[in-house]
Amino acid sequence: MSGNERTSGRAVFYHLTRSGLAETLLMILGRARDAGWAVMVRGMDRARLEDLDTRLWVIAAEDSFLPHAVEGGAQDADQPILLGLGTLPKAARGLVLVDGAETSFQEAGGLERVWVLFDGASEVQLSNARGLWTRLTTEGMAAQYWSEETGRWQMKAEKTATV
């Protein structure tokens, strides 16, 4: 596949009840980098993204180095992992949504993966995630719902893509 072609991927919803956002991001972003995907982490607040930027540098072990940057630099388009509020870079193959950030089926449908991380203690984030699940799956996107209520991540629901 050339860099400009996209295939319809799936949305993966992670209901955070035990793990922190930064730790879960580290897991997801590590897997995305292993697959060779450029990824954007989209949030709702720049200060929160800057905090995540710092936390990712601190918690990443030497063998799990994740090169990343916060949106707004001259090299944004070349970043393997970009934390930002705005437009998805053209090279991105994945999108991580945090803190209630949104996407559309038109944007998400062309990616390998969209991850939606939401805080299980926040009614607002739960409601936003449910709404996004409904919108994306109604449009035909495949989706999975993962929960860590038992202490480890388990898939609790799955919806296949419809054409």
Protein Blocks (a to p, Z undefined) as FASTA:
>chain_A
ZZkbccdddddddddfkbcfklmmmmmmmmmmmnopacddddfbfklmmmmmmmmmmmpc
fklcccdddehifklmmpmbdcdfbdcdfklcbdcdeehiacdfklmmmpmbdcddddfk
lmklmmmmmmmmmmmmmnopacddddfknopacdfbdcdddZZ
